[in-house]
Amino acid sequence: MRAKGQIADCETKLARHRAALEAGANPVTVATWMADTEAQLAAAQAKLRAA
């Protein structure tokens, strides 16, 4: 199912964002990335629940 793939992709991206933050990346930039990814994750989860 496509939603499951999107969820997995978002979880991978969030892990990368956290790693970037821990490595010293700009916190404001990483927070923006994380917010975007979390919105995508929520949308994919909603699709999965609706299916």
MARGU-924261 format. One line per field, with one value per atom (N, C-alpha, C, O, CB): residue number from 0; residue in three letters; atom name; x, y, z. Coordinates in steps of 0.1 Angstrom, whole numbers. Glycine has a CB too. Layout:
! MARGU-924261
kolnu: (NUM / ...)
filum: (ALA / ...)
guti: (CA / ...)
c1: (X / ...)
c2: (Y / ...)
c3: (Z / ...)
***
This chain:
! MARGU-924261
kolnu: (0 / 0 / 0 / 0 / 0 / 1 / 1 / 1 / 1 / 1 / 2 / 2 / 2 / 2 / 2 / 3 / 3 / 3 / 3 / 3 / 4 / 4 / 4 / 4 / 4 / 5 / 5 / 5 / 5 / 5 / 6 / 6 / 6 / 6 / 6 / 7 / 7 / 7 / 7 / 7 / 8 / 8 / 8 / 8 / 8 / 9 / 9 / 9 / 9 / 9 / 10 / 10 / 10 / 10 / 10 / 11 / 11 / 11 / 11 / 11 / 12 / 12 / 12 / 12 / 12 / 13 / 13 / 13 / 13 / 13 / 14 / 14 / 14 / 14 / 14 / 15 / 15 / 15 / 15 / 15 / 16 / 16 / 16 / 16 / 16 / 17 / 17 / 17 / 17 / 17 / 18 / 18 / 18 / 18 / 18 / 19 / 19 / 19 / 19 / 19 / 20 / 20 / 20 / 20 / 20 / 21 / 21 / 21 / 21 / 21 / 22 / 22 / 22 / 22 / 22 / 23 / 23 / 23 / 23 / 23 / 24 / 24 / 24 / 24 / 24 / 25 / 25 / 25 / 25 / 25 / 26 / 26 / 26 / 26 / 26 / 27 / 27 / 27 / 27 / 27 / 28 / 28 / 28 / 28 / 28 / 29 / 29 / 29 / 29 / 29 / 30 / 30 / 30 / 30 / 30 / 31 / 31 / 31 / 31 / 31 / 32 / 32 / 32 / 32 / 32 / 33 / 33 / 33 / 33 / 33 / 34 / 34 / 34 / 34 / 34 / 35 / 35 / 35 / 35 / 35 / 36 / 36 / 36 / 36 / 36 / 37 / 37 / 37 / 37 / 37 / 38 / 38 / 38 / 38 / 38 / 39 / 39 / 39 / 39 / 39 / 40 / 40 / 40 / 40 / 40 / 41 / 41 / 41 / 41 / 41 / 42 / 42 / 42 / 42 / 42 / 43 / 43 / 43 / 43 / 43 / 44 / 44 / 44 / 44 / 44 / 45 / 45 / 45 / 45 / 45 / 46 / 46 / 46 / 46 / 46 / 47 / 47 / 47 / 47 / 47 / 48 / 48 / 48 / 48 / 48 / 49 / 49 / 49 / 49 / 49 / 50 / 50 / 50 / 50 / 50)
filum: (MET / MET / MET / MET / MET / ARG / ARG / ARG / ARG / ARG / ALA / ALA / ALA / ALA / ALA / LYS / LYS / LYS / LYS / LYS / GLY / GLY / GLY / GLY / GLY / GLN / GLN / GLN / GLN / GLN / ILE / ILE / ILE / ILE / ILE / ALA / ALA / ALA / ALA / ALA / ASP / ASP / ASP / ASP / ASP / CYS / CYS / CYS / CYS / CYS / GLU / GLU / GLU / GLU / GLU / THR / THR / THR / THR / THR / LYS / LYS / LYS / LYS / LYS / LEU / LEU / LEU / LEU / LEU / ALA / ALA / ALA / ALA / ALA / ARG / ARG / ARG / ARG / ARG / HIS / HIS / HIS / HIS / HIS / ARG / ARG / ARG / ARG / ARG / ALA / ALA / ALA / ALA / ALA / ALA / ALA / ALA / ALA / ALA / LEU / LEU / LEU / LEU / LEU / GLU / GLU / GLU / GLU / GLU / ALA / ALA / ALA / ALA / ALA / GLY / GLY / GLY / GLY / GLY / ALA / ALA / ALA / ALA / ALA / ASN / ASN / ASN / ASN / ASN / PRO / PRO / PRO / PRO / PRO / VAL / VAL / VAL / VAL / VAL / THR / THR / THR / THR / THR / VAL / VAL / VAL / VAL / VAL / ALA / ALA / ALA / ALA / ALA / THR / THR / THR / THR / THR / TRP / TRP / TRP / TRP / TRP / MET / MET / MET / MET / MET / ALA / ALA / ALA / ALA / ALA / ASP / ASP / ASP / ASP / ASP / THR / THR / THR / THR / THR / GLU / GLU / GLU / GLU / GLU / ALA / ALA / ALA / ALA / ALA / GLN / GLN / GLN / GLN / GLN / LEU / LEU / LEU / LEU / LEU / ALA / ALA / ALA / ALA / ALA / ALA / ALA / ALA / ALA / ALA / ALA / ALA / ALA / ALA / ALA / GLN / GLN / GLN / GLN / GLN / ALA / ALA / ALA / ALA / ALA / LYS / LYS / LYS / LYS / LYS / LEU / LEU / LEU / LEU / LEU / ARG / ARG / ARG / ARG / ARG / ALA / ALA / ALA / ALA / ALA / ALA / ALA / ALA / ALA / ALA)
guti: (N / CA / C / O / CB / N / CA / C / O / CB / N / CA / C / O / CB / N / CA / C / O / CB / N / CA / C / O / CB / N / CA / C / O / CB / N / CA / C / O / CB / N / CA / C / O / CB / N / CA / C / O / CB / N / CA / C / O / CB / N / CA / C / O / CB / N / CA / C / O / CB / N / CA / C / O / CB / N / CA / C / O / CB / N / CA / C / O / CB / N / CA / C / O / CB / N / CA / C / O / CB / N / CA / C / O / CB / N / CA / C / O / CB / N / CA / C / O / CB / N / CA / C / O / CB / N / CA / C / O / CB / N / CA / C / O / CB / N / CA / C / O / CB / N / CA / C / O / CB / N / CA / C / O / CB / N / CA / C / O / CB / N / CA / C / O / CB / N / CA / C / O / CB / N / CA / C / O / CB / N / CA / C / O / CB / N / CA / C / O / CB / N / CA / C / O / CB / N / CA / C / O / CB / N / CA / C / O / CB / N / CA / C / O / CB / N / CA / C / O / CB / N / CA / C / O / CB / N / CA / C / O / CB / N / CA / C / O / CB / N / CA / C / O / CB / N / CA / C / O / CB / N / CA / C / O / CB / N / CA / C / O / CB / N / CA / C / O / CB / N / CA / C / O / CB / N / CA / C / O / CB / N / CA / C / O / CB / N / CA / C / O / CB / N / CA / C / O / CB / N / CA / C / O / CB)
c1: (8 / 0 / 9 / 19 / -10 / 5 / 13 / 15 / 26 / 7 / 5 / 5 / 16 / 23 / -9 / 17 / 27 / 41 / 50 / 25 / 43 / 56 / 59 / 70 / 57 / 49 / 51 / 54 / 62 / 38 / 47 / 50 / 64 / 71 / 40 / 69 / 82 / 92 / 102 / 85 / 89 / 98 / 99 / 110 / 93 / 88 / 87 / 95 / 102 / 73 / 94 / 101 / 116 / 124 / 97 / 120 / 134 / 139 / 150 / 137 / 131 / 135 / 136 / 145 / 125 / 127 / 127 / 140 / 146 / 114 / 144 / 156 / 168 / 177 / 158 / 168 / 179 / 179 / 190 / 178 / 167 / 166 / 172 / 179 / 152 / 168 / 173 / 188 / 195 / 167 / 194 / 208 / 215 / 225 / 212 / 209 / 215 / 215 / 224 / 207 / 204 / 203 / 214 / 221 / 189 / 216 / 226 / 240 / 249 / 225 / 242 / 255 / 258 / 269 / 255 / 248 / 251 / 244 / 247 / 265 / 235 / 228 / 219 / 217 / 218 / 216 / 208 / 195 / 187 / 206 / 192 / 179 / 167 / 157 / 179 / 167 / 155 / 152 / 141 / 157 / 163 / 161 / 156 / 147 / 174 / 162 / 158 / 144 / 136 / 168 / 140 / 126 / 116 / 106 / 125 / 120 / 112 / 110 / 99 / 117 / 122 / 121 / 113 / 104 / 136 / 114 / 107 / 92 / 84 / 112 / 88 / 74 / 68 / 57 / 72 / 75 / 70 / 69 / 59 / 80 / 79 / 78 / 67 / 61 / 92 / 66 / 55 / 41 / 32 / 56 / 40 / 27 / 24 / 13 / 27 / 35 / 34 / 31 / 23 / 47 / 37 / 34 / 20 / 13 / 44 / 15 / 1 / -9 / -19 / -2 / -6 / -14 / -14 / -25 / -10 / -2 / -1 / -8 / -15 / 14 / -7 / -14 / -29 / -37 / -10 / -34 / -48 / -53 / -64 / -52 / -45 / -49 / -50 / -59 / -38 / -40 / -40 / -52 / -59 / -27 / -56 / -68 / -81 / -90 / -69 / -81 / -93 / -94 / -105 / -92 / -83 / -84 / -90 / -91 / -69)
c2: (-12 / 0 / 12 / 13 / 0 / 22 / 34 / 42 / 47 / 43 / 43 / 50 / 45 / 52 / 51 / 31 / 25 / 29 / 31 / 10 / 30 / 34 / 48 / 52 / 32 / 57 / 71 / 72 / 81 / 79 / 64 / 65 / 61 / 67 / 55 / 50 / 46 / 56 / 59 / 32 / 62 / 73 / 85 / 90 / 78 / 89 / 100 / 96 / 105 / 103 / 84 / 80 / 80 / 84 / 66 / 76 / 77 / 91 / 94 / 70 / 100 / 114 / 120 / 128 / 122 / 117 / 123 / 118 / 126 / 119 / 106 / 101 / 109 / 112 / 86 / 112 / 119 / 134 / 139 / 119 / 139 / 153 / 154 / 163 / 158 / 144 / 144 / 142 / 149 / 132 / 134 / 132 / 145 / 149 / 121 / 152 / 165 / 175 / 182 / 170 / 175 / 184 / 181 / 190 / 183 / 168 / 164 / 167 / 168 / 149 / 167 / 170 / 185 / 189 / 164 / 193 / 207 / 216 / 227 / 209 / 210 / 217 / 229 / 228 / 208 / 238 / 250 / 245 / 239 / 260 / 247 / 242 / 248 / 240 / 245 / 260 / 266 / 259 / 255 / 281 / 256 / 249 / 235 / 230 / 249 / 228 / 214 / 214 / 205 / 208 / 223 / 224 / 225 / 219 / 235 / 233 / 235 / 222 / 218 / 246 / 215 / 202 / 192 / 185 / 197 / 192 / 182 / 185 / 176 / 183 / 198 / 201 / 197 / 192 / 217 / 199 / 195 / 180 / 175 / 200 / 173 / 158 / 153 / 143 / 153 / 159 / 154 / 157 / 149 / 162 / 167 / 170 / 159 / 154 / 184 / 155 / 145 / 131 / 124 / 144 / 129 / 117 / 116 / 106 / 116 / 127 / 127 / 125 / 118 / 141 / 130 / 128 / 114 / 108 / 137 / 108 / 94 / 85 / 75 / 89 / 88 / 80 / 81 / 71 / 84 / 93 / 95 / 87 / 81 / 110 / 86 / 78 / 64 / 57 / 80 / 59 / 45 / 42 / 31 / 42 / 51 / 48 / 48 / 41 / 59 / 56 / 57 / 45 / 42 / 70 / 39 / 27 / 15 / 5 / 23)
c3: (0 / 0 / 0 / 7 / 12 / -8 / -9 / 4 / 7 / -20 / 12 / 24 / 34 / 40 / 31 / 34 / 43 / 38 / 47 / 43 / 25 / 20 / 24 / 27 / 5 / 23 / 26 / 41 / 45 / 23 / 49 / 64 / 67 / 74 / 72 / 61 / 63 / 58 / 65 / 55 / 47 / 41 / 51 / 54 / 28 / 56 / 66 / 79 / 84 / 70 / 83 / 96 / 93 / 102 / 100 / 81 / 78 / 77 / 82 / 64 / 71 / 70 / 84 / 87 / 62 / 93 / 106 / 114 / 121 / 114 / 112 / 118 / 113 / 120 / 116 / 100 / 94 / 99 / 102 / 78 / 100 / 106 / 120 / 123 / 105 / 128 / 142 / 142 / 149 / 150 / 133 / 132 / 128 / 133 / 122 / 118 / 114 / 125 / 127 / 102 / 133 / 144 / 155 / 160 / 151 / 157 / 167 / 162 / 170 / 170 / 149 / 143 / 142 / 137 / 129 / 146 / 147 / 136 / 134 / 146 / 128 / 118 / 125 / 137 / 110 / 117 / 122 / 127 / 119 / 110 / 140 / 146 / 139 / 138 / 160 / 135 / 128 / 115 / 112 / 126 / 107 / 95 / 97 / 90 / 87 / 106 / 109 / 114 / 111 / 119 / 122 / 127 / 116 / 116 / 138 / 106 / 94 / 87 / 83 / 85 / 84 / 78 / 85 / 79 / 76 / 98 / 106 / 106 / 105 / 121 / 107 / 106 / 93 / 92 / 108 / 82 / 69 / 68 / 63 / 58 / 73 / 73 / 82 / 78 / 77 / 93 / 102 / 96 / 99 / 116 / 89 / 82 / 71 / 70 / 75 / 64 / 54 / 61 / 55 / 46 / 72 / 80 / 84 / 83 / 92 / 89 / 94 / 82 / 84 / 101 / 71 / 59 / 55 / 51 / 48 / 55 / 51 / 61 / 57 / 50 / 74 / 84 / 82 / 84 / 98 / 79 / 77 / 65 / 65 / 75 / 54 / 42 / 46 / 42 / 31 / 54 / 58 / 67 / 65 / 66 / 76 / 84 / 75 / 78 / 95 / 65 / 57 / 47 / 43 / 48 / 45 / 35 / 41 / 35 / 31)
***
